[in-house]
Amino acid sequence: MLTKLKTAYTDTRAGDLAWALGREPLPSLATLDLELTGAHVQLRLLGASHQVLLDEAGGWCSETVACMPGSSSPLPLGVSKRLGAWEYEFAARVERLSDGSFAGRAQELLALVADHPNGLAGTFPGEPHAFTALLVQRVREQVCWRTWHAYPQERRLVATRTRVGVHTRRTAPA
């Protein structure tokens, strides 16, 4: 689903994004509620940022990537945590692209997410290449999502990847 956000695009920077786990739901500009084989997932656009809420029999998880007041820690490249019965893995990458590459990549990602039944993307008025996009899917015992945050004034694209799944004890081979 592609939506035009009813807010002006403000001069944000990719370097201002921070990551948080476990925050309560924040006010959103657009949401998409999905049921994925026993898991309720809510994708939330918070302007140039996102929040994903996951509710499943094994527990509850909230991931927020946003410019958060009072947060001085940068977006981590990777996080791996145990959340009760779940394993949580997060990875982020910041790409700096040329003008032509940025515009093409932005159009490609928006097209991918806009037509996907488990996708939510929001663009800003007057800035077609400024967007936030989320895509979620169920892969066996895991719920996985990818997000993209576009900053055309810097020609930067922040991409994240998250996996949440039931913790399985690994045994050493005999």
SEMARKE-642663 format. One record per residue (C-alpha): residue number from 1; residue in three letters; x, y negated, z negated. Coordinates in steps of 0.02 Angstrom, whole numbers, m for minus. Each point is the difference from the previous one (the first is absolute). Example, Ala and Ser with C-alpha at 12.3 -4.5 7.8 and 13.67 -1.06 7.14 Angstrom:
% residues 2
<rec seq="1" type="ALA" X="615" Y="225" Z="m390"/>
<rec seq="2" type="SER" X="69" Y="m172" Z="33"/>
% end
This chain:
% residues 174
<rec seq="1" type="MET" X="0" Y="0" Z="0"/>
<rec seq="2" type="LEU" X="67" Y="m171" Z="49"/>
<rec seq="3" type="THR" X="m62" Y="m153" Z="m90"/>
<rec seq="4" type="LYS" X="38" Y="m186" Z="11"/>
<rec seq="5" type="LEU" X="40" Y="m60" Z="m174"/>
<rec seq="6" type="LYS" X="m93" Y="m154" Z="m54"/>
<rec seq="7" type="THR" X="150" Y="m87" Z="m75"/>
<rec seq="8" type="ALA" X="140" Y="m105" Z="71"/>
<rec seq="9" type="TYR" X="168" Y="81" Z="28"/>
<rec seq="10" type="THR" X="118" Y="m81" Z="m123"/>
<rec seq="11" type="ASP" X="187" Y="m9" Z="21"/>
<rec seq="12" type="THR" X="47" Y="161" Z="m90"/>
<rec seq="13" type="ARG" X="162" Y="96" Z="17"/>
<rec seq="14" type="ALA" X="38" Y="184" Z="11"/>
<rec seq="15" type="GLY" X="126" Y="m22" Z="m141"/>
<rec seq="16" type="ASP" X="m140" Y="m56" Z="m118"/>
<rec seq="17" type="LEU" X="m86" Y="170" Z="0"/>
<rec seq="18" type="ALA" X="8" Y="102" Z="m159"/>
<rec seq="19" type="TRP" X="m61" Y="175" Z="m42"/>
<rec seq="20" type="ALA" X="m106" Y="55" Z="m148"/>
<rec seq="21" type="LEU" X="m78" Y="162" Z="m54"/>
<rec seq="22" type="GLY" X="m154" Y="11" Z="m111"/>
<rec seq="23" type="ARG" X="m71" Y="m175" Z="18"/>
<rec seq="24" type="GLU" X="m187" Y="m25" Z="m18"/>
<rec seq="25" type="PRO" X="m94" Y="m42" Z="161"/>
<rec seq="26" type="LEU" X="39" Y="m176" Z="60"/>
<rec seq="27" type="PRO" X="m120" Y="m114" Z="97"/>
<rec seq="28" type="SER" X="2" Y="56" Z="181"/>
<rec seq="29" type="LEU" X="m38" Y="m81" Z="167"/>
<rec seq="30" type="ALA" X="m53" Y="165" Z="80"/>
<rec seq="31" type="THR" X="m21" Y="180" Z="m59"/>
<rec seq="32" type="LEU" X="m27" Y="171" Z="77"/>
<rec seq="33" type="ASP" X="m66" Y="145" Z="m106"/>
<rec seq="34" type="LEU" X="41" Y="176" Z="59"/>
<rec seq="35" type="GLU" X="m30" Y="179" Z="m58"/>
<rec seq="36" type="LEU" X="143" Y="116" Z="47"/>
<rec seq="37" type="THR" X="m37" Y="180" Z="m52"/>
<rec seq="38" type="GLY" X="m34" Y="m34" Z="m183"/>
<rec seq="39" type="ALA" X="97" Y="m162" Z="m14"/>
<rec seq="40" type="HIS" X="m79" Y="m171" Z="m4"/>
<rec seq="41" type="VAL" X="116" Y="m131" Z="76"/>
<rec seq="42" type="GLN" X="m30" Y="m186" Z="8"/>
<rec seq="43" type="LEU" X="110" Y="m103" Z="116"/>
<rec seq="44" type="ARG" X="4" Y="m184" Z="m52"/>
<rec seq="45" type="LEU" X="68" Y="m150" Z="95"/>
<rec seq="46" type="LEU" X="62" Y="m137" Z="m116"/>
<rec seq="47" type="GLY" X="52" Y="m124" Z="134"/>
<rec seq="48" type="ALA" X="181" Y="33" Z="50"/>
<rec seq="49" type="SER" X="2" Y="148" Z="m118"/>
<rec seq="50" type="HIS" X="m91" Y="160" Z="m44"/>
<rec seq="51" type="GLN" X="m67" Y="109" Z="m138"/>
<rec seq="52" type="VAL" X="m46" Y="184" Z="14"/>
<rec seq="53" type="LEU" X="m108" Y="83" Z="m132"/>
<rec seq="54" type="LEU" X="m3" Y="190" Z="m6"/>
<rec seq="55" type="ASP" X="m123" Y="98" Z="m109"/>
<rec seq="56" type="GLU" X="8" Y="189" Z="3"/>
<rec seq="57" type="ALA" X="m32" Y="140" Z="m123"/>
<rec seq="58" type="GLY" X="185" Y="m5" Z="m49"/>
<rec seq="59" type="GLY" X="m7" Y="m182" Z="m53"/>
<rec seq="60" type="TRP" X="1" Y="m180" Z="57"/>
<rec seq="61" type="CYS" X="135" Y="m101" Z="89"/>
<rec seq="62" type="SER" X="12" Y="m183" Z="50"/>
<rec seq="63" type="GLU" X="139" Y="m66" Z="113"/>
<rec seq="64" type="THR" X="21" Y="m186" Z="30"/>
<rec seq="65" type="VAL" X="123" Y="m84" Z="119"/>
<rec seq="66" type="ALA" X="m25" Y="m187" Z="m14"/>
<rec seq="67" type="CYS" X="74" Y="m168" Z="m43"/>
<rec seq="68" type="MET" X="m39" Y="15" Z="m185"/>
<rec seq="69" type="PRO" X="19" Y="m148" Z="m118"/>
<rec seq="70" type="GLY" X="128" Y="33" Z="m134"/>
<rec seq="71" type="SER" X="83" Y="144" Z="93"/>
<rec seq="72" type="SER" X="183" Y="m31" Z="34"/>
<rec seq="73" type="SER" X="46" Y="174" Z="61"/>
<rec seq="74" type="PRO" X="16" Y="25" Z="187"/>
<rec seq="75" type="LEU" X="m91" Y="134" Z="98"/>
<rec seq="76" type="PRO" X="93" Y="164" Z="m35"/>
<rec seq="77" type="LEU" X="66" Y="106" Z="143"/>
<rec seq="78" type="GLY" X="m64" Y="155" Z="m86"/>
<rec seq="79" type="VAL" X="m89" Y="62" Z="m156"/>
<rec seq="80" type="SER" X="m36" Y="177" Z="m58"/>
<rec seq="81" type="LYS" X="m107" Y="24" Z="m157"/>
<rec seq="82" type="ARG" X="m100" Y="131" Z="m89"/>
<rec seq="83" type="LEU" X="m179" Y="m57" Z="m35"/>
<rec seq="84" type="GLY" X="m77" Y="133" Z="m110"/>
<rec seq="85" type="ALA" X="m30" Y="149" Z="115"/>
<rec seq="86" type="TRP" X="53" Y="m100" Z="154"/>
<rec seq="87" type="GLU" X="162" Y="m41" Z="88"/>
<rec seq="88" type="TYR" X="5" Y="m178" Z="68"/>
<rec seq="89" type="GLU" X="125" Y="m51" Z="135"/>
<rec seq="90" type="PHE" X="16" Y="m175" Z="74"/>
<rec seq="91" type="ALA" X="120" Y="m67" Z="131"/>
<rec seq="92" type="ALA" X="15" Y="m173" Z="79"/>
<rec seq="93" type="ARG" X="95" Y="m69" Z="148"/>
<rec seq="94" type="VAL" X="18" Y="m179" Z="61"/>
<rec seq="95" type="GLU" X="34" Y="m23" Z="186"/>
<rec seq="96" type="ARG" X="55" Y="m160" Z="84"/>
<rec seq="97" type="LEU" X="m50" Y="m2" Z="184"/>
<rec seq="98" type="SER" X="26" Y="m112" Z="149"/>
<rec seq="99" type="ASP" X="m144" Y="m112" Z="55"/>
<rec seq="100" type="GLY" X="m55" Y="116" Z="141"/>
<rec seq="101" type="SER" X="24" Y="158" Z="m102"/>
<rec seq="102" type="PHE" X="m98" Y="m71" Z="m146"/>
<rec seq="103" type="ALA" X="m152" Y="m47" Z="105"/>
<rec seq="104" type="GLY" X="m2" Y="170" Z="87"/>
<rec seq="105" type="ARG" X="19" Y="97" Z="m162"/>
<rec seq="106" type="ALA" X="m137" Y="m104" Z="m83"/>
<rec seq="107" type="GLN" X="m122" Y="38" Z="142"/>
<rec seq="108" type="GLU" X="47" Y="185" Z="m2"/>
<rec seq="109" type="LEU" X="m30" Y="17" Z="m188"/>
<rec seq="110" type="LEU" X="m163" Y="m97" Z="2"/>
<rec seq="111" type="ALA" X="m66" Y="110" Z="142"/>
<rec seq="112" type="LEU" X="51" Y="158" Z="m95"/>
<rec seq="113" type="VAL" X="m88" Y="m50" Z="m161"/>
<rec seq="114" type="ALA" X="m151" Y="m90" Z="74"/>
<rec seq="115" type="ASP" X="m67" Y="155" Z="86"/>
<rec seq="116" type="HIS" X="44" Y="125" Z="m136"/>
<rec seq="117" type="PRO" X="m144" Y="56" Z="m113"/>
<rec seq="118" type="ASN" X="117" Y="m5" Z="m152"/>
<rec seq="119" type="GLY" X="80" Y="m167" Z="41"/>
<rec seq="120" type="LEU" X="m26" Y="m179" Z="m57"/>
<rec seq="121" type="ALA" X="86" Y="m152" Z="73"/>
<rec seq="122" type="GLY" X="m25" Y="m184" Z="m28"/>
<rec seq="123" type="THR" X="61" Y="m145" Z="108"/>
<rec seq="124" type="PHE" X="4" Y="m183" Z="m45"/>
<rec seq="125" type="PRO" X="m87" Y="m141" Z="93"/>
<rec seq="126" type="GLY" X="116" Y="m90" Z="120"/>
<rec seq="127" type="GLU" X="144" Y="122" Z="m23"/>
<rec seq="128" type="PRO" X="m32" Y="159" Z="103"/>
<rec seq="129" type="HIS" X="161" Y="86" Z="m51"/>
<rec seq="130" type="ALA" X="m20" Y="m30" Z="m187"/>
<rec seq="131" type="PHE" X="m87" Y="153" Z="m71"/>
<rec seq="132" type="THR" X="m7" Y="133" Z="m133"/>
<rec seq="133" type="ALA" X="m47" Y="177" Z="52"/>
<rec seq="134" type="LEU" X="m28" Y="163" Z="m95"/>
<rec seq="135" type="LEU" X="m26" Y="178" Z="61"/>
<rec seq="136" type="VAL" X="m37" Y="150" Z="m114"/>
<rec seq="137" type="GLN" X="m15" Y="186" Z="30"/>
<rec seq="138" type="ARG" X="m10" Y="164" Z="m93"/>
<rec seq="139" type="VAL" X="142" Y="121" Z="36"/>
<rec seq="140" type="ARG" X="m27" Y="166" Z="m89"/>
<rec seq="141" type="GLU" X="10" Y="m37" Z="m187"/>
<rec seq="142" type="GLN" X="60" Y="m180" Z="23"/>
<rec seq="143" type="VAL" X="m81" Y="m167" Z="36"/>
<rec seq="144" type="CYS" X="118" Y="m104" Z="107"/>
<rec seq="145" type="TRP" X="m9" Y="m180" Z="57"/>
<rec seq="146" type="ARG" X="102" Y="m120" Z="101"/>
<rec seq="147" type="THR" X="m10" Y="m189" Z="m3"/>
<rec seq="148" type="TRP" X="68" Y="m142" Z="105"/>
<rec seq="149" type="HIS" X="17" Y="m182" Z="m50"/>
<rec seq="150" type="ALA" X="45" Y="m119" Z="142"/>
<rec seq="151" type="TYR" X="89" Y="m167" Z="m22"/>
<rec seq="152" type="PRO" X="11" Y="m82" Z="172"/>
<rec seq="153" type="GLN" X="88" Y="m158" Z="m62"/>
<rec seq="154" type="GLU" X="147" Y="113" Z="m51"/>
<rec seq="155" type="ARG" X="m30" Y="134" Z="133"/>
<rec seq="156" type="ARG" X="1" Y="126" Z="m143"/>
<rec seq="157" type="LEU" X="m105" Y="153" Z="m20"/>
<rec seq="158" type="VAL" X="m11" Y="87" Z="m169"/>
<rec seq="159" type="ALA" X="m49" Y="183" Z="16"/>
<rec seq="160" type="THR" X="m41" Y="112" Z="m147"/>
<rec seq="161" type="ARG" X="m34" Y="186" Z="m16"/>
<rec seq="162" type="THR" X="m81" Y="85" Z="m151"/>
<rec seq="163" type="ARG" X="m38" Y="180" Z="m44"/>
<rec seq="164" type="VAL" X="m99" Y="57" Z="m152"/>
<rec seq="165" type="GLY" X="m25" Y="184" Z="m32"/>
<rec seq="166" type="VAL" X="m19" Y="134" Z="m131"/>
<rec seq="167" type="HIS" X="163" Y="39" Z="m88"/>
<rec seq="168" type="THR" X="60" Y="174" Z="42"/>
<rec seq="169" type="ARG" X="134" Y="82" Z="m104"/>
<rec seq="170" type="ARG" X="145" Y="54" Z="109"/>
<rec seq="171" type="THR" X="91" Y="157" Z="m48"/>
<rec seq="172" type="ALA" X="179" Y="37" Z="46"/>
<rec seq="173" type="PRO" X="25" Y="144" Z="122"/>
<rec seq="174" type="ALA" X="49" Y="164" Z="m83"/>
% end
